[in-house]
Amino acid sequence: MRHEELADVYCSVGRTWSTVGERWTMMILRECFRGERQYEHFQRKLGIGRNVLTDRLHKLTEEGILERRQYQSRPDRYEYRLTQKGEDLYPVMLALMQWGDQYKNPTPPVRLVHKACGHDPLPTTSCAYCGEPFGRRDLTAEFQPDAW
Amino acid sequence: MRHEELADVYCSVGRTWSTVGERWTMMILRECFRGERQYEHFQRKLGIGRNVLTDRLHKLTEEGILERRQYQSRPDRYEYRLTQKGEDLYPVMLALMQWGDQYKNPTPPVRLVHKACGHDPLPTTSCAYCGEPFGRRDLTAEFQPDAW
């Protein structure tokens, strides 16, 4: 199977991974979540080839995760902004960050503060119905007959 | 910058992405989260080249996310099992799945049930301190001076 073909499997992890599961994609989105919007910033910060960066931005734009907007004319300049669909990838980034804080950085590089209560939220996955935090073993999974 | 160099940036997203942010890595872990352990299963299910699969399994084992264990001798056979460090990537997979359920599959292929309450948990990210669900705009971020 080719990576692109993941877009067609009947699996939500697979279809999402076909969109974000490549080198650099989440790193570009991380910059976007920090408020960065410009090609030159992405290129300088990540230090990656322009061909790779252009490819990733093109895919993210085509997917509706980023929107390419002109913000200046003469010369024309464009920026990349997160759409709502892009914003909704924030939990993915947060989960990546938490794992890295736990296993990769004795001193976390970023401290989050929950504005409402003033504390580090130590993001926890909870059940929307009963409110209890849960892990994998607290769940059962029911697959559709044709799930991949 | 090369992908491998992300392992050395002072950023938890970057360091995590250096480990899981390549084609197929999360798809292998998805199979592990479903209880699969064998090379031949991964290969058949994902339909990817043995060179790619071997490389990813080697990296995940070296990283301590999977453990390679002998389960049979004559002939010797090995399986790959999630360690606790691997289990702790479950929130990443859950976040990928949720986004896919929202944007990629009108009918979600898998329905999760929270055993404790019997309902779909619709996983929600909450503050461990005050218990309230939050999104990106409910947070401030304080960066260490040398954060990447």
Interface residues (C-beta under 8 A of the other chain):
Chain A: M1 H3 L6 Y10 C11 S12 V13 G14 R15 T16 W17 V20 G21 E22 R23 W24 T25 M26 M27 R30 F33 R34 L46 G47 I48 K85 E87 D88 L89 Y90 P91 V92 M93 L94 A95 L96 M97 Q98 W99 G100 D101 Q102 Y103 K104 N105 T107 P108 P109 V110 R111 L112 V113 H114 K115 A116 C117 H119 D120 P121 L122 P123 T124 T125 S126 C127 A128 Y129 C130 G131 E132 P133 F134 G135 R136 D138 L139 T140 A141 E142 F143 Q144 D146 A147 W148
Chain B: M1 H3 L6 Y10 C11 S12 V13 G14 R15 T16 W17 V20 G21 E22 R23 W24 T25 M26 M27 R30 F33 R34 L46 G47 I48 K85 E87 D88 L89 Y90 P91 V92 M93 L94 A95 L96 M97 Q98 W99 G100 D101 Q102 Y103 K104 N105 T107 P108 P109 V110 R111 L112 V113 H114 K115 A116 C117 H119 D120 P121 L122 P123 T124 T125 S126 C127 A128 Y129 C130 G131 E132 P133 F134 G135 R136 D138 L139 T140 A141 E142 F143 Q144 D146 A147 W148
